[in-house]
Amino acid sequence: MQIIKHLVDAAKGKHPLASKRSDKWPEARAAHLKLQPVCQVCGGSSKLEVHHIRPFHLHPELELDPTNLITLCEAKNDGVNCHLFCGHLGNFKSFNVTVTTDAPTWANKIKSRP
């Protein structure tokens, strides 16, 4: 089933078919989630993604760099996929280099909404 997820992700533009993750990625992902266990936009804790600020396919050298990671979710809390919206600006073929400053801004807006 992992190959199917990889193909679906590639079709969505999340990463090209040629990308190969480091063998250390699962360990780096788990370590990141211990430090940042909730979505940085909505505070949710389900369907979490460890998002690369600088995209993995463009900057494979930053794949394991903790400063290049942020936790975002795909839970669609209140109808929003935080990973897609804040991490990719609504299109998985794009990326948001200011996601670390945008996420708390959106979290505050959500928290303070009328």
C-alpha positions in Angstrom: 0.0 0.0 0.0 3.0 2.3 0.5 3.6 2.4 -3.2 0.0 3.5 -3.8 0.3 6.3 -1.3 3.6 7.4 -3.0 1.9 7.4 -6.5 -1.1 9.3 -5.2 1.2 11.9 -3.5 3.3 12.2 -6.7 0.1 12.8 -8.7 -0.8 15.6 -6.3 2.6 17.1 -6.8 3.8 16.4 -3.3 7.0 15.0 -4.6 8.3 13.7 -8.0 8.5 9.9 -8.6 12.3 10.0 -8.6 12.6 11.3 -5.0 13.9 8.8 -2.6 13.7 9.5 1.1 16.7 9.0 3.4 16.7 5.8 5.5 16.9 8.2 8.4 13.6 10.0 7.5 11.3 7.9 9.8 13.6 8.6 12.8 13.8 12.3 12.0 10.0 12.5 11.5 9.3 10.8 14.8 11.8 13.0 16.6 10.1 16.1 15.1 6.7 14.9 16.1 7.9 14.4 19.7 9.0 18.1 19.8 6.0 19.5 17.8 3.1 17.0 18.4 0.3 19.2 17.1 -0.6 21.2 13.9 1.0 24.6 14.1 -2.1 26.2 12.5 -5.1 24.6 14.1 -3.6 22.8 17.1 -5.1 19.5 15.9 -3.4 16.2 16.6 -4.8 13.9 13.9 -3.6 13.3 10.3 -0.3 15.1 11.1 2.3 15.7 8.4 5.8 16.8 8.9 6.1 19.5 6.3 9.4 20.6 4.7 9.6 24.4 4.6 12.1 24.2 1.7 10.7 21.4 -0.4 12.4 18.0 -0.3 12.5 17.6 -4.1 14.3 21.0 -4.5 16.5 20.8 -1.4 17.1 17.1 -0.6 20.1 18.2 1.6 17.6 19.8 4.0 15.4 16.6 4.3 16.6 15.8 7.9 17.3 19.3 9.0 15.0 20.1 12.0 15.0 23.8 11.2 13.3 22.9 7.8 10.4 21.1 9.4 7.0 22.2 10.7 4.0 20.1 11.8 0.8 20.7 9.8 -2.3 18.5 9.6 -4.6 17.2 6.8 -7.5 16.6 9.2 -9.7 19.3 7.5 -10.7 20.8 10.9 -13.4 23.3 10.2 -13.0 22.4 6.5 -9.3 23.4 6.2 -6.4 21.2 5.2 -3.7 23.1 7.1 -0.9 21.3 5.2 -2.3 22.2 1.8 -3.5 25.7 2.8 -0.6 27.1 4.8 2.2 24.8 3.7 1.5 24.8 0.0 -0.7 27.9 -0.5 -3.6 25.8 -1.7 -1.6 23.8 -4.4 0.8 20.9 -3.6 2.9 22.1 -6.6 3.7 25.2 -4.7 5.3 25.9 -1.3 5.3 28.6 1.3 8.7 29.7 2.6 7.1 31.9 5.3 5.0 29.0 6.7 6.7 29.3 10.1 5.6 32.9 10.5 2.2 32.4 8.8 1.2 29.4 10.9 1.1 31.3 14.3 -0.7 34.2 12.6 -3.4 31.8 11.3 -3.5 30.0 14.6 -4.2 33.3 16.4 -6.9 34.2 13.8 -8.6 30.9 14.4 -8.4 31.2 18.2 -9.7 34.8 18.2 -12.5 34.4 15.6 -15.9 35.7 16.6 
